[in-house]
Amino acid sequence: MPLSPDLRQPLPRGLRLAIAALIAAGYGLTLAIFYPGIMTYDAKFVHEDIAKGVLGDWQSPVMTVLWGVIDPIAPGPGSMFLLIATSYWLGFLLPAFALARRSSRLALLLPLLALTPPALVFVGIIWRDVLFATTWLLAAGIVFATAESGARFRMMGQIVALALCALGFLLRPNALIAAPILAAYIAWPTEMSWKRTAILFLPAMVGFFALIQGVYYGALGATRQHPLQSIMIFDLGGISHFAGQNQFPVTWSEPENALLINSCYQPTQWDIYWRLEPCDFVMRKVEREQKLFGTPAISEAWAHAVMRHPLAYLRHRAALMWNFLGGDNMTMWLADVEHPAETVFPDRPAFAALVWLHNRLKPTPLFRAGSWLLVCIIVCGFAWRRRQTPEGAFALGVCGSAAVYVLSFFVVGVASDFRYAYWAVIASIVGGAVAAQGGPKARAS
């Protein structure tokens, strides 16, 4: 696609400096609020595995290795926080520079949109969901910024972006059906063709799945901890509840069976069966007493339950998805994991101000996953008419992958925390800003 005369011109120095200053101010504010980052229990377990030399697939062995490499920069949460914050603000800087050639107002607005509370409040929290989202944001931003450059520079950007796309997937393997959409955008950044994307989709899924096998279990030799069976345990509990019959390959006592059928099930998290009283008896018997977790017995029981009670399975999955999209779910993490009765940063005014704002906005649609799924779908609909332009392709690539990622939790979700929709939040913000830039419509395909 030939460059328009406007896109050939260098950016005015004043505009470049203004964008850079806004990004630098946002980055500095992020450091002032969050440094050295908020350690969560999930992150704590990953960080402890570095010292132990343990690599398991329950979280992500790639995150463990990556954190081990950068940990000397700022031991503890600091190094991972800096990686997340840097990738986040770079992910806004690059599209802002690219937008500046089209609309100076949108380019200056984008760094301000990065301060949107549902996006900013997570940048300082060490969760792999946040790292996954900022990694994919940076990948898309690199491609958008280099899409209309010379062939060599554009290809370099695509190679880096594809590596970041793969890294994000290795952090969150449940992005298996979303990754091919982002990969298609990286491959063809100036136009999004549904035909090419459809042709690429299945081979890309196979390739990403093979990547997990090769990296997790080949290159890294990670221990198999059977995270997929957590989904099956949750499904067996849900089907048991809605079908009114025990579906586990285990015999319960009468009181346990009554709890399983009537009281234990909540469409919020599988942890109910794992570590929360009074229903932790489920995993105690399945895993520790009868040692069935990680064996074919669980997989076979799950397949049998789904085939025998498909409506109960769908009711369970619909209940989880409804709660995930519309429920008042967990958002910011505020507890000090070393002193659980205390909150982090108690004497930091900037952090206290952000928490105050978060608490006021938490009951609103801004902190509902369904709101951001809807925004992603709307952006995709708006961008579809311009899918053969770089702006339309970018919006479809980020918001399309984010929408598919959120929808995939209907099948693979085991909890309903808002953080699982974080990719949709930042994809909506950046993709919406880029899609809002006026330009030529797509040619009829």
C-alpha positions in Angstrom: 0.0 0.0 0.0 1.6 3.3 -1.0 2.2 6.0 1.6 0.0 9.1 1.5 1.9 12.4 1.3 1.0 13.2 4.9 2.4 10.0 6.2 5.7 10.6 4.5 6.3 13.9 6.4 8.3 13.8 9.7 6.4 14.6 12.8 6.6 18.2 14.1 9.2 18.4 16.9 6.8 20.1 19.2 4.2 17.3 18.8 6.7 14.6 19.3 7.9 16.3 22.5 4.4 16.8 23.7 3.5 13.1 23.3 6.7 12.0 24.8 6.2 14.3 27.8 2.7 13.0 28.4 3.9 9.4 28.3 6.9 10.2 30.6 4.5 11.9 33.0 2.2 8.9 33.0 5.2 6.5 33.5 6.5 8.6 36.4 3.1 8.7 38.0 2.9 5.0 37.7 6.2 4.6 39.5 5.2 7.1 42.2 1.9 5.2 42.8 3.1 1.6 42.6 6.8 1.1 42.9 8.1 -1.6 43.6 4.8 -3.2 42.6 2.2 -5.2 44.5 3.0 -8.9 45.0 0.0 -11.2 44.8 -0.1 -14.8 46.1 0.1 -16.1 42.5 3.2 -13.9 41.9 4.7 -14.9 45.2 4.5 -18.6 44.3 6.2 -17.9 40.9 8.9 -15.9 42.6 9.6 -18.5 45.2 10.0 -21.1 42.4 13.0 -19.0 41.1 14.9 -19.7 44.3 13.8 -23.3 44.5 14.7 -24.0 40.8 11.3 -25.4 40.3 9.4 -25.1 37.0 5.8 -26.2 36.9 3.0 -25.5 34.4 0.3 -24.4 36.9 1.2 -20.8 36.4 3.7 -20.4 33.6 7.3 -21.7 33.6 8.1 -19.0 31.0 7.2 -16.3 33.6 9.4 -18.0 36.2 12.4 -18.1 33.8 11.8 -14.5 32.6 11.5 -13.2 36.2 14.6 -15.0 37.2 16.5 -13.3 34.4 15.4 -9.8 35.3 15.1 -10.2 39.0 18.6 -8.8 39.8 17.4 -5.4 38.4 15.1 -4.9 41.4 14.8 -8.1 43.4 11.3 -9.1 44.4 8.3 -7.5 42.7 10.3 -4.5 41.4 11.8 -6.0 38.3 8.5 -7.5 37.1 6.7 -4.3 37.9 9.1 -2.3 35.8 8.7 -4.7 32.9 4.9 -4.4 33.1 4.9 -0.6 33.5 7.4 -0.1 30.7 5.6 -2.4 28.2 2.3 -0.7 29.1 3.5 2.9 28.4 5.5 1.9 25.4 2.3 0.2 24.2 0.6 3.5 24.3 3.6 5.6 23.0 4.0 3.8 19.7 0.4 4.0 18.6 0.3 7.6 19.7 3.3 8.4 17.5 1.7 6.6 14.6 -1.6 8.4 15.2 0.2 11.8 15.3 0.7 11.6 11.5 -3.1 11.3 11.1 -4.6 13.2 14.0 -2.6 15.3 16.5 -5.7 15.5 18.8 -6.1 11.7 19.1 -2.3 11.3 19.5 -2.3 13.7 22.5 -5.5 12.1 23.9 -4.2 8.5 23.8 -1.6 9.0 26.7 -4.4 10.5 28.8 -6.7 7.6 28.0 -3.9 5.3 29.4 -4.8 6.8 32.8 -8.4 5.4 32.6 -8.8 3.8 36.1 -9.7 0.2 34.9 -6.5 0.2 33.0 -4.1 2.1 35.3 -5.1 0.4 38.6 -3.7 -3.0 37.4 -0.4 -1.8 36.0 1.3 -2.1 39.4 -0.2 -5.5 40.4 2.0 -8.5 39.6 -0.3 -10.8 37.8 0.5 -12.7 34.6 -2.8 -11.6 33.2 -1.5 -8.0 33.3 1.9 -9.0 31.9 0.1 -11.0 29.1 -2.0 -8.0 28.2 0.8 -5.4 28.2 2.9 -7.8 26.1 0.3 -8.1 23.5 -0.4 -4.3 23.6 3.3 -3.7 22.9 3.3 -6.3 20.1 0.4 -4.6 18.3 1.8 -1.1 18.9 5.2 -2.0 17.3 3.4 -3.3 14.2 1.1 -0.3 13.9 4.1 2.1 14.3 6.1 0.3 11.6 3.2 -0.8 9.3 3.9 1.9 6.7 7.7 2.0 7.0 10.2 0.6 4.6 10.0 -3.2 4.0 13.1 -4.0 6.1 12.1 -1.9 9.1 8.5 -3.2 8.8 9.7 -6.8 8.8 11.9 -6.2 11.8 8.9 -4.9 13.7 6.8 -7.9 12.6 9.4 -10.3 13.9 9.7 -8.6 17.3 5.9 -8.4 17.5 5.4 -12.1 16.6 7.9 -13.0 19.4 5.9 -10.8 21.8 2.7 -12.4 20.7 4.2 -15.9 21.3 5.5 -14.7 24.7 2.1 -13.5 25.7 0.6 -16.8 24.7 3.2 -18.7 26.7 2.2 -16.6 29.7 -1.5 -17.4 29.1 -2.1 -20.6 27.1 -5.8 -20.2 27.4 -5.3 -17.5 24.7 -5.0 -20.3 22.2 -8.0 -19.2 20.1 -7.3 -15.5 20.4 -3.6 -15.6 19.4 -4.2 -16.4 15.7 -6.2 -13.2 15.3 -3.4 -11.1 16.7 -0.9 -13.1 14.6 -2.9 -12.4 11.5 -2.8 -8.7 12.2 1.0 -8.9 12.7 1.4 -10.7 9.4 -0.8 -8.3 7.4 -0.8 -5.0 9.3 -2.2 -2.8 6.5 -5.4 -4.7 5.9 -7.4 -7.3 7.7 -8.7 -10.0 5.4 -11.2 -12.4 6.9 -10.4 -15.0 4.3 -6.6 -15.0 5.1 -7.4 -14.9 8.8 -9.7 -17.9 8.5 -7.1 -19.8 6.4 -4.4 -19.0 9.0 -6.6 -19.8 12.1 -6.3 -23.5 12.5 -2.7 -23.9 11.4 -1.8 -21.0 13.8 -3.7 -22.8 16.6 -1.8 -26.0 15.9 1.5 -24.0 15.9 0.8 -22.2 19.2 -0.2 -25.5 20.8 3.0 -27.1 19.5 4.9 -24.1 20.9 3.6 -24.8 24.4 4.7 -28.4 24.2 8.2 -27.5 22.8 8.9 -24.7 25.3 7.2 -25.9 28.5 8.0 -29.6 28.4 10.9 -29.7 25.8 13.2 -26.7 26.3 12.3 -26.0 30.0 11.4 -29.5 31.2 8.5 -28.1 33.2 6.7 -30.5 35.6 3.1 -31.3 34.6 0.8 -30.1 37.3 -2.4 -30.7 35.3 -4.0 -27.2 35.3 -6.6 -28.4 32.8 -8.0 -30.7 35.4 -8.9 -27.7 37.6 -11.4 -26.8 34.8 -12.7 -30.3 34.9 -13.0 -30.3 38.7 -15.0 -27.1 38.5 -17.2 -28.5 35.8 -17.8 -31.7 37.7 -18.9 -29.7 40.7 -21.2 -27.5 38.5 -22.7 -30.5 36.7 -23.2 -32.3 40.0 -25.1 -29.2 41.3 -27.4 -28.7 38.3 -27.9 -32.4 37.5 -28.6 -33.2 41.2 -26.2 -36.2 41.0 -22.6 -36.7 42.0 -20.4 -36.7 38.9 -17.0 -37.2 40.6 -15.3 -40.6 40.4 -15.5 -40.7 44.2 -18.0 -41.9 46.7 -19.0 -39.3 49.3 -20.5 -39.6 52.7 -24.2 -38.5 52.9 -23.3 -35.1 54.5 -20.6 -34.5 51.9 -22.9 -35.5 49.0 -25.5 -33.1 50.3 -23.0 -30.3 50.5 -21.7 -31.1 47.0 -25.2 -31.0 45.4 -26.8 -28.3 47.4 -24.4 -25.9 49.0 -20.8 -25.9 47.6 -21.4 -24.7 44.0 -20.9 -21.0 43.3 -20.3 -19.7 39.8 -17.3 -17.7 41.0 -14.2 -19.9 41.4 -13.0 -23.4 41.5 -11.1 -22.7 44.7 -14.3 -23.6 46.6 -13.5 -27.3 46.0 -9.8 -26.8 46.7 -9.1 -24.7 49.7 -12.3 -23.1 51.1 -14.1 -24.7 53.9 -16.5 -26.5 54.2 -16.1 -27.8 50.6 -12.4 -28.4 50.5 -13.2 -32.0 51.3 -13.6 -32.4 47.5 -9.9 -31.9 46.5 -8.8 -33.4 49.8 -10.3 -36.7 48.8 -9.7 -36.5 45.1 -6.1 -35.3 45.3 -4.6 -36.4 48.6 -6.6 -39.4 49.7 -7.5 -41.2 46.4 -4.8 -39.5 44.3 -7.0 -39.2 41.3 -6.0 -35.6 40.3 -3.8 -35.7 37.3 -5.0 -39.1 36.2 -7.2 -40.2 33.4 -10.0 -40.9 35.9 -10.8 -37.2 36.2 -10.7 -36.7 32.4 -13.0 -39.7 31.8 -15.4 -38.6 34.5 -15.6 -35.1 33.0 -16.2 -36.4 29.5 -18.9 -38.7 30.8 -20.6 -36.0 32.8 -20.6 -33.5 29.9 -22.1 -36.1 27.4 -24.6 -37.4 29.9 -25.7 -34.0 31.3 -25.1 -31.4 28.5 -27.8 -29.0 29.8 -26.4 -29.1 33.3 -22.9 -28.3 31.9 -24.3 -25.4 29.8 -26.2 -24.0 32.8 -23.0 -24.2 34.9 -20.9 -22.5 32.2 -23.6 -19.8 31.6 -23.7 -19.1 35.3 -20.0 -18.6 35.4 -20.0 -16.4 32.3 -22.9 -14.3 33.5 -21.1 -13.6 36.8 -17.8 -13.0 35.0 -19.3 -10.4 32.6 -21.7 -8.7 34.9 -20.8 -9.5 38.5 -19.2 -7.3 41.2 -16.0 -9.3 41.0 -12.5 -8.9 42.5 -10.5 -6.0 41.0 -7.5 -4.4 42.7 -5.3 -6.5 45.0 -4.5 -4.5 48.1 -3.3 -7.0 50.7 0.3 -7.3 51.8 1.0 -11.0 51.1 3.7 -11.0 53.8 1.3 -9.4 56.4 -2.2 -10.3 55.1 -4.0 -8.3 57.7 -2.3 -5.1 56.4 -2.7 -3.2 53.1 0.2 -2.3 50.9 1.6 1.3 50.8 -0.4 2.6 53.8 1.5 5.9 53.9 1.6 6.7 50.2 -0.9 9.5 49.3 -0.8 8.9 45.5 -1.7 5.2 46.0 -4.4 6.1 48.5 -5.9 8.6 46.1 -6.0 5.9 43.3 -7.6 3.4 45.7 -10.2 6.0 46.7 -11.1 6.6 43.0 -11.1 2.8 42.3 -13.6 2.3 45.2 -15.9 5.0 43.9 -15.9 3.5 40.4 -16.0 -0.2 41.2 -19.8 -0.4 41.3 -20.1 1.2 37.9 -19.9 -0.5 34.4 -16.2 0.6 34.2 -15.3 -2.4 36.4 -17.6 -5.0 34.6 -15.9 -7.3 32.2 -19.0 -7.3 30.0 -18.7 -3.6 29.4 -15.3 -3.9 27.9 -16.3 -7.0 25.8 -19.2 -4.9 24.4 -16.8 -2.0 23.6 -14.5 -4.4 21.8 -17.3 -5.7 19.7 -18.5 -2.2 18.9 -15.0 -1.1 17.9 -14.7 -4.2 15.7 -18.1 -3.4 14.1 -17.0 0.2 13.4 -13.5 -0.8 12.1 -14.9 -3.5 9.8 -15.8 -0.9 7.2 -12.2 0.2 7.1 -10.5 -3.2 7.5 -8.3 -2.6 4.5 -6.6 0.4 6.1 -3.9 0.2 8.8 -6.2 1.8 11.3 -9.0 -0.7 10.7 -6.6 -3.6 10.7 -5.1 -2.5 14.1 -8.5 -2.1 15.7 -9.7 -5.4 14.5 -6.5 -7.2 15.5 -6.5 -6.0 19.1 -10.2 -5.8 19.8 -11.0 -8.9 17.8 -8.4 -11.0 19.7 -9.6 -9.4 23.0 -13.2 -10.2 22.4 -12.4 -13.8 21.5 -10.2 -14.1 24.5 -12.9 -12.9 26.9 -15.5 -15.2 25.3 -13.2 -18.2 25.6 -13.7 -18.1 29.4 -17.2 -19.6 28.8 -15.3 -22.9 28.2 -12.0 -22.5 30.1 -12.8 -20.1 33.0 -12.4 -21.3 36.6 -12.9 -17.9 38.3 -14.5 -14.6 37.5 -11.9 -11.9 38.6 -12.0 -8.7 36.5 -8.3 -9.1 35.7 -9.1 -11.8 33.2 -10.7 -9.2 31.0 -7.7 -6.8 31.3 -6.6 -7.4 27.7 -10.1 -6.3 26.6 -9.8 -3.1 28.7 -6.6 -1.8 27.1 -7.4 -3.2 23.7 -10.7 -1.2 23.8 -8.9 2.0 24.8 -6.1 1.8 22.2 -8.2 0.2 19.4 -11.0 2.6 19.9 -8.7 5.6 19.7 -7.2 4.3 16.5 -10.5 3.4 15.0 -11.8 6.9 15.8 -9.3 8.4 13.4 -11.1 9.3 10.2 -9.9 7.9 6.9 -10.8 6.1 3.7 -13.2 3.2 4.0 -12.2 -0.3 2.9 -12.6 -1.3 -0.6 -15.4 -3.9 -1.2 -13.9 -7.4 -0.8 
